[in-house]
Amino acid sequence: MSWSAWGDPDAAAPLPDAVVELLGAGLGVKRPGVRAGEIAAVRLPVSRLADTLRSTLASAVGGDNVFEDAETRVRHTRGKSTPDLLRLRSGEADDAPDAIVLPGSHDDVMAILRACAEEKVAVVPFGGGTSVVGGLTPRREGFAAVVALDLRRMGRLVEVDEESRTATFEPGLLGPEAEALLSEHGYTIGHHPQSFEYATIGGFAAARSSGQASAGYGRFDEMVVALRVATPAGELDLGRAPKSAAGPDLRQLILGSEGALGVITSVTVKIHPTPAERVYEGWRFGSFSDGAAALRRLIQDGPVPTVLRLSDEAETALNLARPTEIGSGASEGCLGIAGFEGTAADVAARREGATAVLAEAGGESVGTEAGESWVHGRYRGPYLRDAMLDAGALVETLETTTFWSKIPDLYEGVGDALRSSLSDQGTPPIILCHISHVYPTGASLYFTVAAAQTDDPIAQWWQAKSGACDAILAAGGSITHHHAIGT
C-alpha cells in the first residue's frame, strides 16, 4: 500500500482524456496539486513511548514485532481520505503513532491492551489502513503515547463449518486473501466493497462495511454471526447461536464501533457456495428519479439481483466519457447495473423476472458490456481520485442513507449544500451521485465531489462537508451508511 496515495503505486494510471477535459473546462483547474516527496522527508515528532512499556511489549510479542522507525510510523499515520493524504503529501505527520506493535494471537492482543492501559497509552487498531473518514486519527489528549496495533500477523482461516455454512477468520486477512482461502473449500463471503483489495476482515466488521453485492449477500454486519473481542478489562465471546431472545445483542455494540470498545480478534461469518454463473448488465433510465423508482420496485417486490445500483445523470455522463454534458441540461439518462450470481438456473430465473420488472418500470437494457465494464473498474475509483489530486482538483466522497420517501429531498439537499459551500469559496464543483445499496425501506446515496483546489484544500473540504452533513440531518438522513463515522 502506498504511503501517500491509494493502493499499489504500479496500478496507478494517467488520467483519461475525458477527465482531463473535465478538469480544465468543467472545474477551471489551473495549477497542479501538492505531490508527495520522499517518505524520509515527512516531519515526525519524537516517539513518546516509555522504555518500560517498550520492553513489556517486546516481551509480549517479540522485539521483531515492535517498530519505532520513521518509515513504519509514517505508513501507519492516518488512513486514505483526501484530507489524510493532503496532510501527508505536505510532509506533516504530527499525529503519527509512537510505535507499531504486531500481535500474533488473541492472547498477544490482551497482553498489549493490559500493558497500554496501565501506562495510559492509547491503542489504535490498524487493519488495511483504508479508512476514508479519519478513522485512524488518534486522540492524544490524556494519553502518554499512541500505539498502532497492526493486525496483519493475525491472518488465518480458523475454521470452515460446511454444515452450518459459516467460516471463522482472524481479523488481519485482506479481502482477497480471505476469499482465496475460502474458495479452496468451494465457498465465498460475497463481500466486495470498493476497498476490497486492501481492507481486512476485522475492518469490515469494525466499520459495518457494505459490499457492492449487498442486495444479494447483505451488509457485512448482517453476515457476522460471532465475534471474539479483546478489551483491557477482559474478553468478549459473542454469538453462541444463530438467534437468541436474550437481549441486547452485544455484537451490535462491537459492529461499527471502529475499535473504540475493543479489538476484534476473530470473526465468524455466513458463507455461500461459490457462484457457478455471474451475469452483469446495464440498464438505461430516463432520469435518476425514474431509475430510483425502478430499483425500489425491484427490491420491494423482487426478484432481487445480487448487485443493484444506479448512477445519476452527471455520474453516467462521466462514466460514458461525455463530461461536457454535466450541468449542461443535455443527458443520455442514467445508467443502472443489475448483477446476478448463483447457479445457472437461479441466475436465469431471477434475471428473467428482473428484466420484466425493470422494462415495465421504463428501463432499457443496454447489454452485458456495460455491466462487465463496471465489474472491471469497480475498484479503480480511488486511483482516479489520487491522479486528480495530483492535477490540482479537490476530490472527495461522502455517503448517507434514508427511507425511499425521503430520497428526493436528501439528494437535492446535499447537492445544493455542496454546490453552495464550494461556489462561495470560488470553486464551483461538479457533483456525482449513485445509489449503491438498496433495501425494501430505503437506499444509500453516495456523492463524489470535484472542484478546483484553493490554497487550503483541507479547510475547503471541511467547510463543504460540514454543510453537507447539516443538510443530511435536515433531510432526515443518516450521517453514514457504510464508511463509518470516523473523526
C-alpha positions, -999 to 999 in steps of 0.1 A, spaced: 0 0 0 13 34 -10 20 57 20 8 89 2 -20 75 -21 -43 46 -25 -33 10 -32 -5 -3 -54 17 25 -70 22 3 -100 -16 2 -106 -19 40 -109 -27 52 -144 -28 85 -163 -60 105 -163 -84 96 -191 -89 123 -217 -124 128 -206 -112 136 -170 -85 160 -183 -112 178 -202 -134 179 -171 -106 195 -150 -100 223 -174 -133 231 -189 -156 220 -161 -137 229 -129 -112 256 -140 -82 238 -125 -52 259 -134 -23 246 -112 -12 211 -101 -17 199 -66 9 191 -40 27 158 -48 43 136 -23 81 139 -18 103 112 -3 89 94 28 121 102 47 112 139 44 80 136 63 82 155 96 76 132 126 75 140 164 99 121 186 84 89 199 70 92 234 69 55 241 84 49 275 113 24 278 95 3 303 65 -1 280 87 -8 250 103 -37 270 69 -50 281 55 -50 245 87 -67 232 83 -94 258 47 -99 248 51 -102 210 89 -104 204 112 -75 197 109 -80 160 73 -71 162 77 -37 178 86 -8 155 95 28 161 114 36 129 103 66 109 90 48 77 68 24 97 54 52 117 45 72 86 29 42 69 6 39 100 -3 75 101 -40 82 93 -60 65 65 -68 73 29 -93 102 30 -84 132 9 -75 153 40 -53 124 53 -34 123 21 -31 160 16 -15 164 50 9 136 44 18 149 9 27 182 26 51 164 48 31 167 80 26 137 103 23 153 138 -2 126 149 19 96 139 18 67 163 47 65 186 52 28 180 36 0 159 30 -34 175 22 -66 156 4 -92 178 2 -128 165 -27 -140 186 -57 -131 208 -35 -135 239 -10 -111 224 -37 -85 219 -49 -90 255 -14 -85 269 -8 -54 248 -41 -38 259 -34 -45 295 1 -31 294 -10 0 275 -40 6 298 -17 5 328 6 32 312 -23 53 299 -13 47 263 -39 49 235 -42 19 212 -54 24 176 -63 -9 158 -49 -9 123 -61 -33 96 -57 -23 60 -54 14 67 -82 22 43 -104 44 63 -117 74 43 -133 92 72 -103 98 96 -109 65 114 -72 61 122 -66 96 136 -57 92 173 -68 112 203 -37 121 222 -53 143 250 -50 124 283 -26 97 269 11 93 274 16 79 239 -2 63 210 4 27 198 -8 14 164 -19 -22 167 -12 -37 133 -32 -69 130 -15 -83 98 1 -113 116 -34 -125 126 -43 -138 92 -56 -173 94 -88 -190 83 -95 -207 116 -124 -229 107 -149 -237 79 -182 -252 92 -198 -265 60 -228 -280 78 -237 -246 93 -222 -227 63 -201 -204 85 -164 -196 85 -142 -181 112 -113 -158 103 -87 -139 122 -91 -101 117 -59 -93 97 -68 -111 65 -73 -89 35 -104 -93 14 -88 -112 -15 -68 -134 9 -100 -144 28 -118 -152 -5 -88 -172 -18 -87 -194 13 -124 -199 13 -126 -207 -24 -104 -237 -17 -135 -251 1 -159 -240 -26 -174 -210 -8 -174 -172 -8 -183 -145 16 -197 -123 -11 -184 -91 4 -168 -68 -22 -166 -31 -11 -145 -7 -32 -118 -12 -6 -119 -50 -10 -83 -53 -23 -67 -37 8 -92 -38 36 -94 -65 62 -120 -89 77 -117 -72 111 -121 -37 95 -152 -48 76 -168 -57 110 -155 -27 129 -168 -3 103 -201 -21 94 -190 -23 59 -214 -28 30 -202 -45 -2 -212 -39 -38 -233 -71 -38 -252 -62 -6 -286 -66 -24 -279 -103 -27 -255 -112 1 -263 -85 27 -242 -60 46 -212 -73 65 -228 -67 98 -257 -90 86 -231 -116 77 -215 -117 111 -227 -145 134 -200 -144 161 -171 -122 173 -143 -125 198 -132 -92 212 -102 -83 234 -106 -53 258 -83 -41 286 -109 -53 311 -113 -88 296 -126 -106 266 -160 -109 250 -171 -141 232 -203 -131 213 -226 -151 192 -232 -185 206 -262 -193 184 -279 -181 152 -306 -162 171 -315 -156 207 -342 -140 228 -316 -127 252 -310 -90 246 -295 -67 240 -273 -83 213 -238 -71 223 -225 -80 188 -243 -49 176 -222 -27 200 -190 -40 185 -200 -39 149 -195 -4 137 -176 6 169 -144 13 149 -122 -1 176 -134 22 203 -148 -6 226 -122 -33 219 -101 -52 193 -119 -78 172 -96 -109 172 -119 -133 153 -150 -130 131 -174 -158 122 -195 -151 91 -221 -167 69 -207 -182 37 -222 -192 3 -213 -217 -24 -191 -202 -50 -214 -190 -78 -214 -211 -109 -225 -182 -130 -222 -144 -129 -240 -120 -152 -239 -82 -150 -258 -60 -174 -265 -23 -178 -299 -6 -178 -307 29 -191 -334 51 -174 -346 85 -185 -339 102 -152 -324 95 -117 -359 96 -102 -372 71 -128 -343 48 -121 -347 50 -83 -384 41 -86 -374 11 -107 -349 -1 -81 -374 4 -53 -400 -17 -71 -375 -45 -77 -361 -46 -41 -396 -45 -26 -413 -70 -49 -385 -90 -64 -369 -109 -78 -338 -93 -62 -305 -91 -82 -272 -97 -64 -260 -63 -74 -283 -34 -79 -271 2 -84 -279 34 -103 -257 64 -113 -273 99 -117 -271 119 -149 -238 135 -140 -220 103 -130 -234 85 -160 -220 112 -184 -186 110 -168 -186 72 -169 -195 73 -206 -168 98 -213 -192 127 -220 -181 153 -194 -194 182 -214 -230 170 -206 -225 175 -169 -246 205 -158 -255 214 -194 -290 201 -194 -281 176 -221 -283 140 -209 -284 104 -222 -302 94 -190 -289 73 -161 -271 40 -161 -281 12 -138 -263 -21 -131 -281 -53 -123 -259 -83 -115 -268 -119 -108 -247 -146 -91 -257 -182 -83 -265 -214 -101 -272 -212 -138 -309 -219 -131 -312 -194 -103 -294 -167 -124 -316 -173 -154 -349 -172 -133 -340 -141 -114 -327 -123 -145 -358 -131 -165 -380 -118 -137 -360 -87 -130 -358 -79 -167 -396 -78 -169 -399 -56 -138 -372 -31 -150 -386 -29 -185 -421 -23 -172 -407 5 -150 -393 23 -180 -358 8 -182 -340 -1 -214 -314 -29 -213 -281 -19 -228 -265 -53 -225 -238 -70 -206 -209 -49 -220 -218 -20 -196 -221 -45 -167 -188 -61 -174 -172 -27 -178 -184 -18 -143 -171 -50 -128 -137 -44 -144 -134 -9 -130 -152 -12 -97 -120 -9 -75 -104 19 -96 -122 49 -82 -96 58 -55 -68 57 -81 -86 82 -102 -91 104 -71 -54 104 -65 -45 114 -100 -70 142 -99 -54 154 -66 -20 155 -84 -36 176 -112 -49 202 -87 -85 191 -82 -101 186 -48 -119 152 -49 -137 136 -20 -167 114 -13 -194 112 13 -224 88 17 -257 87 35 -289 67 36 -326 73 42 -361 59 35 -374 58 -1 -399 86 6 -371 110 16 -346 101 -11 -355 130 -34 -352 157 -7 -319 142 6 -304 140 -29 -314 176 -36 -304 190 -2 -269 175 -1 -262 185 -37 -274 221 -30 -253 223 2 -221 212 -16 -227 235 -45 -234 264 -23 -204 259 0 -178 253 -27 -192 280 -50 -190 305 -21 -153 296 -19 -148 304 -56 -146 268 -67 -179 257 -82 -180 219 -81 -192 190 -101 -212 166 -80 -218 130 -89 -241 106 -71 -252 70 -72 -274 45 -53 -253 15 -45 -272 -2 -17 -309 -8 -17 -334 -21 9 -371 -26 9 -374 5 31 -348 28 16 -314 32 -1 -280 48 2 -268 79 -17 -230 81 -24 -217 115 -35 -185 123 -53 -174 159 -53 -148 175 -75 -137 212 -75 -105 232 -81 -83 233 -50 -80 265 -31 -48 275 -13 -61 254 17 -79 224 3 -83 207 36 -102 237 51 -121 239 18 -133 204 21 -142 206 58 -164 236 51 -182 218 23 -186 186 43 -199 205 73 -226 220 51 -234 186 36 -237 170 70 -261 197 81 -282 190 50 -282 153 56 -295 157 91 -321 183 80 -334 159 53 -337 130 77 -307 110 65 -280 91 85 -246 107 89 -231 75 74 -242 44 56 -210 23 51 -179 45 55 -183 47 93 -182 79 113 -145 84 118 -134 118 131 
